[in-house]
């Protein structure tokens, strides 16, 4: 089962966009561009979602393979 994690290797700020890109199997740069466009158009929900993602989505190094 595929799980969502914040990336460690493909991290610019906190790894949220890198983790989303990995989870949805798309280029993380595309996720970052989409997030930036949403931020430019004044959607404060983008910032809120990113900050919530930092605290909710576990780090890639914290995963338990079992």
OpenMM code with the backbone's topology and positions (N, CA, C; nanometers):
from openmm import Vec3, app, unit

residues = "UNK UNK UNK UNK UNK UNK UNK UNK UNK UNK UNK UNK UNK UNK UNK UNK UNK UNK UNK UNK UNK UNK UNK UNK UNK UNK UNK UNK UNK UNK UNK UNK UNK UNK UNK UNK UNK UNK UNK UNK UNK UNK UNK UNK UNK UNK UNK UNK UNK UNK UNK UNK UNK UNK UNK UNK UNK UNK UNK UNK UNK UNK UNK UNK UNK UNK".split()
positions = [
    Vec3(0.0838, -0.1178, 0.0000),
    Vec3(0.0000, 0.0000, 0.0000),
    Vec3(0.0886, 0.1244, 0.0000),
    Vec3(0.0628, 0.2133, -0.0918),
    Vec3(0.1420, 0.3339, -0.1051),
    Vec3(0.0982, 0.4365, -0.0009),
    Vec3(0.1966, 0.4984, 0.0656),
    Vec3(0.1680, 0.5978, 0.1696),
    Vec3(0.2307, 0.7310, 0.1318),
    Vec3(0.1754, 0.8359, 0.1848),
    Vec3(0.2243, 0.9707, 0.1599),
    Vec3(0.3245, 1.0082, 0.2676),
    Vec3(0.4442, 1.0474, 0.2232),
    Vec3(0.5494, 1.0930, 0.3138),
    Vec3(0.6094, 1.2211, 0.2607),
    Vec3(0.6636, 1.3039, 0.3496),
    Vec3(0.7424, 1.4192, 0.3076),
    Vec3(0.8802, 1.3694, 0.2698),
    Vec3(0.9294, 1.4088, 0.1531),
    Vec3(1.0574, 1.3583, 0.1060),
    Vec3(1.1741, 1.4206, 0.1811),
    Vec3(1.2815, 1.3472, 0.1827),
    Vec3(1.4039, 1.3955, 0.2441),
    Vec3(1.5020, 1.4395, 0.1360),
    Vec3(1.5090, 1.3629, 0.0270),
    Vec3(1.6060, 1.3915, -0.0787),
    Vec3(1.5593, 1.4988, -0.1763),
    Vec3(1.4295, 1.5093, -0.2009),
    Vec3(1.3770, 1.6059, -0.2968),
    Vec3(1.3024, 1.7153, -0.2222),
    Vec3(1.3720, 1.7798, -0.1332),
    Vec3(1.3121, 1.8774, -0.0424),
    Vec3(1.3643, 2.0168, -0.0738),
    Vec3(1.2702, 2.1117, -0.0827),
    Vec3(1.3092, 2.2523, -0.0970),
    Vec3(1.2826, 2.3261, 0.0338),
    Vec3(1.1638, 2.3094, 0.0894),
    Vec3(1.1326, 2.3680, 0.2200),
    Vec3(1.1133, 2.2575, 0.3227),
    Vec3(1.0008, 2.1893, 0.3146),
    Vec3(0.9722, 2.0854, 0.4133),
    Vec3(0.9455, 1.9490, 0.3499),
    Vec3(0.9496, 1.9401, 0.2172),
    Vec3(0.9314, 1.8126, 0.1499),
    Vec3(0.7886, 1.7767, 0.1158),
    Vec3(0.6956, 1.8679, 0.1383),
    Vec3(0.5543, 1.8383, 0.1131),
    Vec3(0.5286, 1.8208, -0.0365),
    Vec3(0.5727, 1.9145, -0.1187),
    Vec3(0.5506, 1.9051, -0.2637),
    Vec3(0.6249, 1.7853, -0.3234),
    Vec3(0.7447, 1.7593, -0.2746),
    Vec3(0.8186, 1.6422, -0.3208),
    Vec3(0.7466, 1.5129, -0.2863),
    Vec3(0.6896, 1.5077, -0.1671),
    Vec3(0.6140, 1.3901, -0.1259),
    Vec3(0.4867, 1.3722, -0.2062),
    Vec3(0.4173, 1.4817, -0.2348),
    Vec3(0.2961, 1.4747, -0.3169),
    Vec3(0.3293, 1.4289, -0.4589),
    Vec3(0.4383, 1.4807, -0.5134),
    Vec3(0.4810, 1.4381, -0.6466),
    Vec3(0.5135, 1.2902, -0.6511),
    Vec3(0.5811, 1.2425, -0.5489),
    Vec3(0.6153, 1.1005, -0.5415),
    Vec3(0.4899, 1.0145, -0.5250),
    Vec3(0.3983, 1.0586, -0.4424),
    Vec3(0.2758, 0.9829, -0.4163),
    Vec3(0.1886, 0.9713, -0.5413),
    Vec3(0.1732, 1.0823, -0.6146),
    Vec3(0.0903, 1.0818, -0.7344),
    Vec3(0.1681, 1.0480, -0.8605),
    Vec3(0.2964, 1.0145, -0.8456),
    Vec3(0.3826, 0.9718, -0.9550),
    Vec3(0.3928, 1.0787, -1.0641),
    Vec3(0.4099, 1.2046, -1.0219),
    Vec3(0.4335, 1.3148, -1.1138),
    Vec3(0.5577, 1.3902, -1.0680),
    Vec3(0.6098, 1.4732, -1.1546),
    Vec3(0.7297, 1.5497, -1.1236),
    Vec3(0.7022, 1.6478, -1.0093),
    Vec3(0.7806, 1.6435, -0.9024),
    Vec3(0.7596, 1.7359, -0.7903),
    Vec3(0.7706, 1.8825, -0.8308),
    Vec3(0.8475, 1.9116, -0.9349),
    Vec3(0.8571, 2.0491, -0.9827),
    Vec3(0.7219, 2.0978, -1.0323),
    Vec3(0.6451, 2.0107, -1.0958),
    Vec3(0.5111, 2.0463, -1.1411),
    Vec3(0.4202, 2.0769, -1.0224),
    Vec3(0.4325, 2.0001, -0.9161),
    Vec3(0.3538, 2.0253, -0.7949),
    Vec3(0.3920, 2.1605, -0.7358),
    Vec3(0.5214, 2.1914, -0.7351),
    Vec3(0.5669, 2.3206, -0.6829),
    Vec3(0.5146, 2.4366, -0.7674),
    Vec3(0.5137, 2.4198, -0.8992),
    Vec3(0.4628, 2.5251, -0.9881),
    Vec3(0.3139, 2.5473, -0.9649),
    Vec3(0.2386, 2.4382, -0.9508),
    Vec3(0.0946, 2.4497, -0.9243),
    Vec3(0.0705, 2.5202, -0.7907),
    Vec3(0.1487, 2.4855, -0.6895),
    Vec3(0.1346, 2.5500, -0.5585),
    Vec3(0.1709, 2.6980, -0.5667),
    Vec3(0.2726, 2.7302, -0.6440),
    Vec3(0.3128, 2.8698, -0.6597),
    Vec3(0.2055, 2.9500, -0.7330),
    Vec3(0.1474, 2.8928, -0.8368),
    Vec3(0.0397, 2.9601, -0.9098),
    Vec3(-0.0801, 2.9841, -0.8181),
    Vec3(-0.1146, 2.8834, -0.7376),
    Vec3(-0.2261, 2.8994, -0.6432),
    Vec3(-0.1945, 3.0082, -0.5409),
    Vec3(-0.0706, 3.0174, -0.5005),
    Vec3(-0.0300, 3.1195, -0.4044),
    Vec3(-0.0327, 3.2592, -0.4671),
    Vec3(0.0102, 3.2697, -0.5916),
    Vec3(0.0116, 3.3990, -0.6609),
    Vec3(-0.1291, 3.4548, -0.6752),
    Vec3(-0.2246, 3.3669, -0.7011),
    Vec3(-0.3613, 3.4134, -0.7182),
    Vec3(-0.4311, 3.4398, -0.5848),
    Vec3(-0.3540, 3.4455, -0.4787),
    Vec3(-0.4049, 3.4911, -0.3506),
    Vec3(-0.4843, 3.3902, -0.2714),
    Vec3(-0.4645, 3.2649, -0.2995),
    Vec3(-0.5387, 3.1633, -0.2272),
    Vec3(-0.4633, 3.1289, -0.0988),
    Vec3(-0.5052, 3.1859, 0.0121),
    Vec3(-0.4403, 3.1619, 0.1411),
    Vec3(-0.4534, 3.0165, 0.1842),
    Vec3(-0.5504, 2.9460, 0.1268),
    Vec3(-0.5673, 2.8041, 0.1580),
    Vec3(-0.4444, 2.7232, 0.1161),
    Vec3(-0.3716, 2.7707, 0.0149),
    Vec3(-0.2488, 2.7032, -0.0277),
    Vec3(-0.1459, 2.7050, 0.0840),
    Vec3(-0.1268, 2.8200, 0.1449),
    Vec3(-0.0319, 2.8315, 0.2557),
    Vec3(-0.0790, 2.7475, 0.3740),
    Vec3(-0.2057, 2.7547, 0.4034),
    Vec3(-0.2616, 2.6785, 0.5147),
    Vec3(-0.2465, 2.5284, 0.4917),
    Vec3(-0.2744, 2.4830, 0.3707),
    Vec3(-0.2608, 2.3404, 0.3389),
    Vec3(-0.1153, 2.2949, 0.3502),
    Vec3(-0.0227, 2.3792, 0.3068),
    Vec3(0.1190, 2.3444, 0.3157),
    Vec3(0.1636, 2.3333, 0.4615),
    Vec3(0.1237, 2.4303, 0.5419),
    Vec3(0.1618, 2.4286, 0.6839),
    Vec3(0.0998, 2.3088, 0.7549),
    Vec3(-0.0257, 2.2802, 0.7252),
    Vec3(-0.0895, 2.1617, 0.7843),
    Vec3(-0.0176, 2.0353, 0.7383),
    Vec3(0.0204, 2.0313, 0.6107),
    Vec3(0.0929, 1.9160, 0.5577),
    Vec3(0.2251, 1.8920, 0.6282),
    Vec3(0.2914, 1.9999, 0.6680),
    Vec3(0.4181, 1.9865, 0.7404),
    Vec3(0.3975, 1.9096, 0.8705),
    Vec3(0.2872, 1.9370, 0.9385),
    Vec3(0.2637, 1.8740, 1.0683),
    Vec3(0.1909, 1.7404, 1.0590),
    Vec3(0.1122, 1.7185, 0.9533),
    Vec3(0.0313, 1.5969, 0.9420),
    Vec3(0.1052, 1.4846, 0.8694),
    Vec3(0.1734, 1.5180, 0.7600),
    Vec3(0.2402, 1.4164, 0.6773),
    Vec3(0.3726, 1.3784, 0.7442),
    Vec3(0.3928, 1.2501, 0.7719),
    Vec3(0.5174, 1.2084, 0.8376),
    Vec3(0.6369, 1.2213, 0.7441),
    Vec3(0.7535, 1.2348, 0.8042),
    Vec3(0.8788, 1.2406, 0.7297),
    Vec3(0.9106, 1.1037, 0.6707),
    Vec3(0.9788, 1.1024, 0.5596),
    Vec3(1.0149, 0.9769, 0.4927),
    Vec3(1.1008, 0.8877, 0.5821),
    Vec3(1.1824, 0.9473, 0.6667),
    Vec3(1.2692, 0.8688, 0.7548),
    Vec3(1.1940, 0.8090, 0.8729),
    Vec3(1.0701, 0.8538, 0.8965),
    Vec3(0.9916, 0.8032, 1.0090),
    Vec3(0.9060, 0.6818, 0.9729),
    Vec3(0.9096, 0.6397, 0.8458),
    Vec3(0.8218, 0.5295, 0.8050),
    Vec3(0.8660, 0.3977, 0.8662),
    Vec3(0.7681, 0.3142, 0.8839),
    Vec3(0.7902, 0.1810, 0.9410),
    Vec3(0.7635, 0.0775, 0.8330),
    Vec3(0.8681, 0.0168, 0.7829),
    Vec3(0.8509, -0.0896, 0.6832),
    Vec3(0.8275, -0.2190, 0.7583),
    Vec3(0.7131, -0.2792, 0.7319),
    Vec3(0.6849, -0.3987, 0.8106),
    Vec3(0.5976, -0.4908, 0.7469),
] * unit.nanometer
topology = app.Topology()
chain = topology.addChain("A")
for resn in residues:
    res = topology.addResidue(resn, chain)
    for name in ("N", "CA", "C"):
        topology.addAtom(name, app.Element.getBySymbol(name[0]), res)
